[in-house]
Each structure stands twice: as C-alpha cells, then as structure tokens.
Amino acid sequence: MFVLSGEELTLPFAEIRALVETYSKDSKAELVDKRISTSSVSDPEIVRKITERAGYCRFGGLIVSRSENLLSLANALEIDFVDPGKTFAVDSFTLSKEECGELGAAIKSRTNQKVSLEKPDYLFQAEAAKEGFLLAVSTHGYKTQSWRNRRPRARKFFLPSAIYPKLARVLVNLSRVREGDLFLDPFCGTGSLLIESAVMGIDSIGIDLTRWIARGGLLNMKGFSLDFLGIIRADSTSQLPLRNIDAVATDIPYGRASSTKGKATAQILHEFVDCISESFSSSSENPKYCIVMHPSHVELKLESNSFQLQEQHLLYVHRNLTRAISVLRKG
Ligand SMILES: C[S@@+](CC[C@H](N)C(=O)[O-])C[C@H]1O[C@@H](n2cnc3c(N)ncnc32)[C@H](O)[C@@H]1O
C-alpha cells in the first residue's frame, strides 16, 4: 500500500504506477481511494525502494490486514507480525488520533508488543479506503527525505527557471529509469532533474545550449558531491551527440524565465521530439520513455514519430501558465 501526498491531482498516482512498473514488471498499481494506491508487489525491499524514490508518496508498506471494521484489523493481522519481542507504532492519514489509539490498543493485546513512537520495529499504517480498512507495515520506519537542502535557492547556482526537487524527482521517476540505466536531461539548466536522478544512483548526463548555464549546472552537481557523467554544451533541437540513452525527462525552455535563443517554444518542442528518438538505446526489451514538461497551450505533434503520447498531466502554475507533463512512450 502506498499513501500518496495530496499535493497534485494526477501526478502522485502516476509516479507510483511508473515506479511499480520500473521495479516489478508484472505488477500493476491501482488507485483504491483518493490518496491510497495498492499493488501486488510483495518484496519488502522493492516497496522500500519505491517509497524512498517517490516524491509524492508519504508512506509505503506491505498490506498485512484488511477488514470492514477498524478494530478487526488487529485480529486479521498476519502471524509474521505477531512478535512480542518487537515494538510498534500506528499512524494514519485518514483516521483520527483516537481511532489510531484504539487500533494501537487492539494490536497490543493481540501481539503483546510494546509501543515505540520514535523508533518502532514495525510502523503500522492504517487507512480507510472505499472498500474497507487497510493495515500495512513498514519495517524501515518513517520516511525521511531532505528536499529543503536541494531547493533552487539553496544551490550554488540559481536561475528563476529552476524547478523544485519534488517536481524534478517526479519527472525522472515517470521516465521509468532505474539504477544502471543512462538518463538524459537535454535542456538541463541548473540541473534540477540531474540532481534528483544522481541522488537516486542513476547514471546521469545533461545538455544545455548556453555555456554559462551548463557551467552553473555543473557547479550545482559538484556542490552536492554527486557522482554524474557531466553536462554537454549542445543544441537539443538537432541530432544529439549521444547514443544509448535509456530514459529522458526534461523541462523545455519557454519565454521569459529561460532562454529560448530566439526560437518559439512550439518549434523547440517539435524539433526536439522529432530527433530524440535516435539517441535512445536500441534494446527492445523494455519500452522507452521520454517525459517532456511544456506549457499546456503548446501543442505536441507526434505524427510519424516513433513515440506515442501515453498520458498527460496538467499543473496549474499561475493565470498565464499551466504546465503539461507529457509521457511519451516508444515500444
Ligand atoms: C526551462 S530551462 C530548464 C530548467 C531546469 N529544469 C532547471 O530546473 O534549472 C530550459 C533550458 O534549456 C536551455 N536551452 C534553450 N534552448 C536549448 C537548445 N536548443 N538545446 C539545449 N538547451 C537549450 C536553456 O539555456 C535553459 O537552461
């Protein structure tokens, strides 16, 4: 079970669905309530990895009990988690403190475990979903992520076009990239996406047309002591000097905040999607993904392109800008 953050409309579930596909090809994620997703992933290590990678996920754990009645969750608890030597805590995003307390008491009497709110061996997460109550367990405790120290203003090199780490993380995750793959951001700017992909241990490379921006991006990567392949100064609207890329995610330049070097955004978008396909690795084992964030009013034209539009998410920024995140898939 994954508990999604309530920040954006469609992105949190799309991110979990992408990560489930990334690490467990045969599993599918489902949205069982507004903020609750379940899947058949049963390997705790994969659940931990997905939870840690996801920008818009508050909790991830294995479902250990389901019931139509809240307190019956304790009785239906799987026997593996009934270990008197262990400690536990109960948390929830959908239940009140009192309900968590009552469930905690029921779990205590069923398992003889002690409560430890700070460092529980088992963190039980109880949620009310449309079809009843769900109880999941995480053995890796509360989720910890430090977005603050990677926010645009905290980096060595800042531009107003820089995006926040959580959004950058989601763009990378939608590309279904995994450790050992080669990830490219072809309009990398200050390096927001590269920072997140490198933090996740993915081989990462960037391109930017403007020399001083490419240098700034490099400075940011070095500032976080991240292991990455580098940033190339090149034009991503023509054939790229790169092959064997496994996944692409990017935020294309538009108007005021970022340099378009005189080209209209629509032209940049079309030229880029026309030529990016050739830079992908030719292994046909898995589909390839190219994630493009662009203003929603700029239409994406894919006639005779080897990529197809799989899904699109809209993000309202202000009166004059709604962003579209287009998930393009090949194969
Ligand atoms: C929207 S910004 C990217 C911002 C980036 N996501 C960040 O968080 O810093 C777009 C970047 O594309 C670069 N750019 C513009 N035209 C380009 C082209 N033809 N090829 C490669 N990069 C280009 C700009 O210099 C700018 O840094």
The ligand as a Gaussian input file, in Angstrom:
#p B3LYP/6-31G(d) Opt

LIG

0 1
 C       13.247000      25.635000     -18.632000
 S       15.005000      25.703000     -18.608000
 C       15.416000      24.266000     -17.726000
 C       15.339000      24.490000     -16.272000
 C       15.816000      23.296000     -15.497000
 N       14.827000      22.240000     -15.475000
 C       16.173000      23.718000     -14.092000
 O       15.472000      23.305000     -13.143000
 O       17.114000      24.501000     -13.939000
 C       15.477000      25.322000     -20.221000
 C       16.963000      25.322000     -20.509000
 O       17.118000      24.959000     -21.885000
 C       18.267000      25.629000     -22.421000
 N       18.097000      25.634000     -23.882000
 C       17.416000      26.513000     -24.653000
 N       17.455000      26.135000     -25.942000
 C       18.186000      24.983000     -25.979000
 C       18.556000      24.088000     -27.019000
 N       18.200000      24.308000     -28.281000
 N       19.280000      22.994000     -26.689000
 C       19.645000      22.749000     -25.411000
 N       19.329000      23.566000     -24.383000
 C       18.598000      24.659000     -24.672000
 C       18.226000      26.990000     -21.747000
 O       19.548000      27.530000     -21.733000
 C       17.671000      26.666000     -20.349000
 O       18.724000      26.496000     -19.437000

